Amino acid sequence: MTSPADVIKGISERIRRRRLDLELTQRELAARAGVSYGSLRLFEETGKISLEALVKLAFVLEGEAEFEHLFPPRPPKTIDDVVDRPVRQRGRRK
C-alpha cells in the first residue's frame, strides 16, 4: 500500500468480501452492526466511514481483534532507547 487512498480502498474491499463470504446483504450487515445502510453503502463505494461505524462493522464480521495490531509500541532500536525510556509510575493519581 502506497497511499492513504490505497489503505482505505483495501479496507473497504476486505469488508465487502467478508460480508459476501458470510452471505450478508448490505442492509443485513448494517442492521446487525447498528450502522445506517447509507453509511455502509457509501463506505463500500468510497471508503468513507466514521471510525465508530467501522469498529461496529468489524465486530459483526469478527474482525475486531485486528484493531489490536494498529500502532503497536515500537521496539527499542538500541540499548540507549531502553535505558532512556521513562518508567511509568503505577499507583494512585494525586
Secondary structure, DSSP 8 states (H G I E B T S, - for coil): --SHHHHHHHHHHHHHHHHHHTT--HHHHHHHHT--HHHHHHHHHH----HHHHHHHHHHTT-GGGGGGSS-----SSHHHHHHS-----S---
